[in-house]
Amino acid sequence: MANQLIVDLPELEIFGRRLAAVRQGLLDAPKRVDQSVADVGSGELRSALEYFEDNWKDGRHRMDQTLDALVQMAERIVTGLQDTDQKLRDAIDKSKQKSV
């Protein structure tokens, strides 16, 4: 039992989708800031929002790259383990057919 790998694939799939949603929210942030800037009446507040947006681009880009890598890893793990499970099932089925 100690040498077994146990992965909750449905939960990992959900985690990957949640990461993808977080990434999309991060990518959509500039649009929300632009909408907020348009709604703000104060020039000083508008300048502060624009300043924040301009200075946050580098950090957002790095976070986007990291989230994208994590989403891809989760997807590859799920696909790889599902493929491995199917190959094992097929091998077991084939072995059973030979023994009958």
N, C-alpha and C positions, 0 to 999 in steps of 0.2 A: 504494500500500500504506500510505503514511503517513496517509492520510485515513480509514482504516477503523477501526471500533470493533469490538474483539474481546472478547466476554464469555463466560466459561465458565458457561453457564446451569445445568448440573447442579451445579457446585460452589457457585454462588450459592444454589441451592435448599437444598443441604446446610447452607451457612452460616446461612441463615434458620432452618432447623429447629434447628440448634445454639443459635442465639440464643434461640429460643422455649423450648428446654429449660433454658437458663440462667435465663431469666426465670421459668419455672415453679419451678425450684429456689429462687429468691429469694423467690417468693410462698409457698412451702411452709416456709420457714425458721422462721416463728413456731411452727408445729406441732411442728417438731423441737425447738425450744427448750422448748416447753411439756412435751413428753415427757421431755426431759432433766431439767427442773426436778422433775418428778414422781419420777424415778428417783434423784435426788440426796438423800442422807440429811442432809447438812450444811446447816443453816439459813443459814450465812454464804455458802456456795457457791450455794445457791438464790437468795439475795438478789442476788448478783453477776450470775447469769444473767438474772434478771428485770430488773435495772438495765440490763444490756447490751441486752436486747430492747427495752425502753422507749425507750432513747436511739438505737437504730438505725433506728427506724421512719421518720424523716424521710429519712435517707440511702437506705433501701431504696425508699421511694416515688419519689424522684428517679431512682434507677437503673431502677426498673420502667418509668417513663415513657420513659426513654431507650431501654431495650431494646425496648419496645413499638414505638417510632417506627422503630428500626432493622429490626425484623422486618417491619413494614409496608412500609418502603422496599424491602427485598429482594424481598418478594412482588410489589410493584408493578413493579419493574424486570424481574423474570422474566416476569411476565404481559405487560407492555408490549412487551418484545422478542420474545416468542413470537408475540404478535398481529401485530407488524410483520413478522416473518419470514413468517407465514402470508399476510398481504396481499401481500407481495412475490412469494411463490410463486404465489399466485392470479393476480396481474397478469402474471407471466411465462408461466404456462400459458395464459392468455387470449390473450396476444400470439402465442404459438406456434400456437394454434388458428386465429387470423385469418390467419396467414401460410401456412397449409397449404392 
